[in-house]
């Protein structure tokens, strides 16, 4: 299977108010490196997986409402534990919707799956991967 990845980053603040999270219960900041991988069985007629420029643009637009925000104050996250895993799925959903709507280019309908990985540090990361069909 072919794969192309694009990358961006965001800085956020949030808290994880549950004893399970120890010191992360309190308000703290995080900088995530965000990788989005696009997979397909065969290349397009242009011999690519996806339009990389469009993928970068869509990722930037997806992350923009989160960047430099306290996620605890955003209505869409009210009552949610905004873990790295949760955020990976949130970003996946937006990227999958963009693929289905044509925002990733005319050949995006041939994508088989997308994987979103958020790197918390060089030692820890979390991902969400799902199909598009």
Buried (B, 14 or more C-beta within 10 A) or exposed (E): EBEBBBEBEBEBBBBBEEEEBEEBEEEEEBEBBBBBBBBBEEEBEEEBBBBBEBBBBBBEEBBEEBEEBEBBEBEEBEEBBBBBEBBBBBBBBBBBEBBEEEBBBEBBEBBBBBBBBBBEEEEEBBBBBEEBE
